Each structure stands twice: as C-alpha cells, then as structure tokens.
C-alpha cells in the first residue's frame, strides 16, 4: 500500500495467470467518515486485500462511504459485503437503467440472453450452431459465477459535492464506458478519480447494444472534456498506472475507435449487403464464423459490444444505414 497523495492510499490487486487487469483500490482516509472509490471482485484474494487495507488504515466500516463509479463486477463485487458491515454505498442511479455488459445481458436470465443474442444477429434461424453453443456456454458460466449482483445504494447524481475532511469532491458525469459512470473531481487539489473512462495500455470498452443511445459519441465527447477541462489534474485510475499525459492517451483511444470504424465501414462496403453486428465483428476482429470455444466466448460478447458501439456511432453520423427485422439489427453503406 502506498500513500499517493496526503490522505489518499492505493493498494493494487494483481491476478497472475488470469485474464484480468490489475485493480487499484483507492481510499481517502479522513477523520470522521472515509471514502473508498469502488471495491473489487467478490473473490477471496480481493476480499483479503480490501479488508487488510481498511484494517491497516484503521477505518471502521460504519465510518466508510463507498463511491461506485460504475456497475461492473470488478468495481461493485464487495459492495454488498461491506454494506452488510455498515458501509454506505453511493452511486449514480442512471447506472441501474438498461445495462449492456456481460453480466447483465449474457449471464442474466434466459430471456435476456436470447434478446441480447438476437440484437447482434445470433438466433436459432440465422446462426443455429452459434446460438446453441452460446446458450450452452452462458448457462454454464451463469452456474459458475452467477448473475450480476444487486445492492442498495444512496443515489448520487452528477453535480453533487461530497466532503471528506478538507477534500471537496464534485461528482462528474463520465458517460460512455457505461450509461451512468461518474468520477470524482477535486478542483482545489486537482485530483480526478476517473473509474474506467481513461487508462493506459488498452482502449476502454463502450458497453452498449441499445439503439440511439449514442454511447460512443458520448464517450468521445467525454474524453475531449477530460483533456480540455481536466488536463491539469492528477488522474487516479482503477486499472494500470496514473495518466502522465492525458492528451496523448485521449488521442490513442480516439484513434483506436476511429480505426475500427474505418475497418467496419470497409467490411460493409465489401459485403455488399446488410450485415448483422456479429457478421461485422467477425470480419473486423478476424474471428472464425463458427462457434467459439468456451475459453473465448466471453471475449465474443465484448467484441459484439465494441462493434455495436462503432456501428451505432457511424449510423448517428450518417455514414452507414440501419434496418431492423424480427429484432435483429442490420447495417449497410
């Protein structure tokens, strides 16, 4: 554990040999109430790290607030446990609106899975082998890891100010990665807890499969604001290291999405016919047209979300066309 700023502590959880990103636990310790920004996965290792961190800092759960930047399991996993011990959970209520991540769509009930598959073009009629395989895999994964957790929280919307000692955190909207992700901005100390909105090394996923939400557009606008309005801040990230040059990271992420959009538009042009989201994703990411193996089926759902976000963005910009038939969305140039 290290003190990254006076009164702010970080503990990094690593997952050796697993396909998971290292997770930064961040705690603001203050007299009276303290603040944890997000939790971690509900895994024995994560529980131990988080419990030991709070114990070492001398923080009682009854004096702890947990601000959830967004409702993904590597950020919310320990929220119910810590709440049962007396912690207070804070989150933007927009996060409970329609969610399009793996747990809320594909590891949910059978009907939600079927609807989620149909949107991207995986149906018993169009792709029977892929559909049957994915239904089998999602049922298997659901039995192993369970559905998304539900927990009670205090609604905290953008614009709210949260005070902890001499810290005054403004809740700011970071829409894009999810529908209601929020960060915490300390204007005097120039600090920004940014959740998963921006990070080094990878391009954060925009998790959407819903029409006309404009999630990628919102995400790109948010990145511009991070660069132009908060560029002088110290960014405290949930994954990887701190952001040293926010303009450089914004450029890298934007170019990553624009490159994918260009590739997908080329795929549509070469296809010469309306294509489903999965059809485009298979070609854009160089995947097999057949069913994936179990090891890779989760990555397929991520690719579908990334592909959908790019296609929806291009549709909104008037670059491609969209039609719908029997609940399946089709894209064309």
Beta strands, then each sheet from edge to edge (+ up, - down):
strand 1: 2-5
strand 2: 8-13
strand 3: 23-28
strand 4: 34-37
strand 5: 64-68
strand 6: 88-91
strand 7: 154-155
strand 8: 161-164
strand 9: 167-173
strand 10: 182-186
strand 11: 191-193
strand 12: 234-236
strand 13: 275-276
strand 14: 321-325
strand 15: 328-332
sheet 1: 1+ 2- 3+ 4- 5- 6- 7-
sheet 2: 8+ 9- 10+ 11- 12-
sheet 3: 13+ 15- 14+
end
